[in-house]
Amino acid sequence: MDSHPTGIGLGLRSAIIAEIDAGEADGALAFVEVSPENYLWRGGLALDQLARIRERFPLLGHGLTMNLGGLAPFDERFFAELKGFLDRNPTPWYSDHLCLCNNGAEFHDLLPVPFTRSTAKRVAARIREASDRLERPMLVENVSYYLALGEIEMDEPEFIAEILEQADCGLLLDVNNAFVNAQNHGFDPYAWLERIPLGRVRQLHVAGHESWDEQTLIDTHGADVRDEVYEMMAWVVERTGPLPVLLERDNHIPPLADLLAEVRKLDEVYQRALRRWHEGAGEAPQEARHG
């Protein structure tokens, strides 16, 4: 696999892109993550800003609309545009979500797919096709979900592992999504992590979430990252070694200076985890496992 950045990065968002373009994040980020859907079929300022930013930061590409869990054939025009974008803005891989987001109409949400063997086989084939079309490796991201769809033949860790094996692809592990699902569905997030093939993890996402009521957490990407999610990120890095870790913020975006302060905090946790990885530490602290 091509070389790739490691450390803490941010996603390019309209609220902060002008400041990043102006150099206010120089030296503070290991990479920036870009969602091509924000740039396809566009011209003007946005593309000019991106062209300048890619000269100073490594890029990682992360999609929102590939619809890997869908039934309809892939959109030829979309893939042609996407490949052109990635050829002009090279990334070591391309990632999208293990979800359904289109069924003849856009859902404007990332919906789970049924955890069945037939679904795993179909999704894996679509991942291989997407990788061939884009001529680069694919990563898939685990999503947050609030209701499982259909009859379940396997649980999520087994489902994810089956897809990764059949598609021979990597995993973009979103530890916040795993934490939110664990709280909402009543399972131990570390038991979940222990069954994920960490050898296939190529990138991590961390984000903040908010409470809908006293029992339900919502993955809003609109709040600071919780300590429990920091600890889960560290647990993974202790076992995988260096990875690119994205701090996601899509709603209630604070000033760039505040985001960079959170990047520094996240990097401190990341660097301590790397030291433990170098030292060969094997187990998460007890308070992290059940905090």
N, C-alpha and C positions, 0 to 999 in steps of 0.2 A: 504494500500500500504506500502511496506517496506520503512524504513527510507532512506533518500537520502540527498546528500550534498546540501548546499545553498551557494551562493557567486559566485565569478568569477573564471572561469577555462579556460584552453587552450586545444586545440586538439593536440594529439601526431602527429607530423610530422617528417619525416626523417631528416629535416634540424635542428631540435632542440632536438631530442630524446636523443642523446648522452649526451647533457648538462643536461637535466632533469634527466637522469639516474645517472649522476655524482653528483646530489644533488644541482645543481645551482638554482633550483626553489623551493627548500624546504621552507615551511613557507609562500610562496608567492601565492599559488594557492589553491582554495577550492576543486578542483577536476581536473581530466584530462578526456577528451573525446577520445574514441578510435573507429576507424572504422575497424571492423573485417576483411573486405575484404583485408586490408593491411597485414593480418597475416594468413589467411586461406591457407592451403596446403603449409605452409612454416615452416622452422625450423631455427636453428642457432641463430645468434646474436639478431635478432629482437625480437624473443620470449623470449630470456634471458633478454633483456632490459625491456620488458613489465612485466615479472615476478617480477623483482626488483622494478619497478615503482609502481605496484599495491600494494606492501607492504607499500608504503608511501602515496599514494593518493587514494581516492575513484575513481572508474571508472564509467563513463556513456557510454553506447554503442550506436553508431549512424551509421546506414547503408547507403549504396549508391546504391545498386543494387537489392533491393527486388522486384522492379517493381510492386508496389501495384496497379498502374493504368493499368497494362497489361491485356491481354486476355488469354494468355497461362497459363496452370496449373503451380503452383510453382515447382521449381526444387528440387526434393527430395534430391539429393546429396548435394546441397548447404545448404538446411535447416538442414540436419544432421550435416554437418560440423559447421554451425553457432551455432546450439544448443550446440554442444560440446565445442566450444570456449567460449560461454557465461556461461556454467556450470563451466568451469575452471577459468573464469574471471568474477565473478558475478557482475551484475549491477541491479539496482532496476527496470529498464524497458529497452526496446529497441525501438529505433526510426528509422524511415525511411521517405522518402519523398512522398508526395501526388502527384505522377507523373507517367509518362510512360517513361521507360528508355530502354526497350527491346521489340522487336517485331519479334523475330526470329534471330535478330542480335543486338549487343550492339550499342546504339546510342551515347554513350559517352557524354550524356547530359541529363538533367532532363527536360522532356517535359511536358507541362500541359495536363490535361485530359479535355474532354468536361464537362461544368458545366450543367449537366442534371440529372434528378432524377434517370434514369436507371443507369447512371454511378455511382452516389452516392451509390445506393443500391449494385451494384456489388463490388465497392471498399470497402465498409463497410464489406461485407462478406469476402473479402480477408484479411482485417485487423484482423477480428475475427479468421480466419483460421491461420494466422501467429502467433497470440498470443497463440492459442492452441498448435501449433507446437513447439513454443519456451518455452512454459510453463512460461510466464511472461507477464506483461502488455505491450501494444504497445502504442507508441506515433507517431503521424504523423506530418510532417512539411509542412507548406505552402511554395510554391516555387515562385521564380521570373519567369515571362514569358513575352514574347515580342509580342505574337500574340495568341489570344484566338482561340481554336480549335472548329470547328463545330458550330451548332446553340446553343445559350445559353438559357436555360430555367430558370436559376436562376443566381444571381450574386455570386461572390466568397464567401463572408461571409455566405450567406445562404447555399451554397454548402458545405462549411467546417462544419457549424453547423449541417447540415443533416447527414454528414458522422460520426461526433463525436457521435451524438445521436444514430444512428443505430449500430455503432460498439462498443459503450460504451467504448471509448478509450480516451486518453489524447491528448493534443496538444503541440507540440514543436513549439512555436511561434517565427518565424524569423522576427524581426521587420525591419531589413534591407531589406528583400524581400518585405515586405509590403510598405516600403518607396519607393523603386525602382519602384514597380508596380504603385504606386500612381502618381509618377512623369511622368512615361511613358504613363499611360492611362488616366491621368487627373482627378483623384478623390482625396478627402481629406483623408489622411491616418488615421486621428483621427476618422472621421466618420466611416471608415472601422473597426478600433479597437473597437469602441463602439458597433458594431454588432457581434463581436466575443465572444463566450461564455468563458469569462475569468476564470470561475470556473473550466474549464477543462485544463487550461494551467499548465503544469508541468515543463517546461524548456523554456529558451529563448536563441536565437542566435542573436548576433550582429556582423556586419562585415562592411568592407569598400567596396565601389563601385567606379567605374570610369566612366567618360563621353566618350561615343562613338562619339558623335557630340554635337552640341549645344542643342539638344532636347532629346537625348536618353541616359539613364544611363544603365550601364552594371554591373551586380552583379559578380564582379571578385574575391572578397575576397583577393584583392591584394593592398589595400590601408588602411590608417588609418580610423577609424570610424568617420563619420561626426557628428557634434554637433546635427543635427536634429535627428539622430538615437539614440544618447545618450538620448535625451529628450523623444523619444518614449519609450525607455526601461524604463526610470524613470516613465513615465505615467502608464505603465502596473504594475510595482512593487508597486506603490502607491495604486493600487487597488487589487493586489493579495497577497501582503506580500512576504516573503522570497522565492526565487527560485534559482536554479542553472542557471547562465548566462554564456554562452560560447562566448569568443572572438575568432572568426574564422579568420584564416589567412592561405590561401592555395597557394598564389602566391606572388612573390616579398617578400619573408619572410625575415624580418630583423633579426639582432642578437637577441638572447634570452633576453639580457638585455633591449633592446628597447621594445620588446613585454611585458616584465614584467612592464616596465614603463607605458605602455598603460593599462595593467591590473590594476595597482594602480589608474590611472585616472578613469577608468570605475568603480572601487570599490568605489571611492569617490562619484560618481553620484548615485551609487546603495545604499550606506549607507544613503545619504540624502533622497532618495526616501523611504527607509524603515522607517526613522524617521517620514516622513509625513504620511506613512501608520499607524504607531503607534498612531499618533496624530489625525488620522481620516480625513485627508485632502481629499477632493473629486474631485476637478477639476484641470485639467492641467492649467498651466499659459497660458495666452493669446498668448504670444510670442512663446510658445512651440507648440501650436495648429496650428499656421500659419507661423512658422519660416521657 
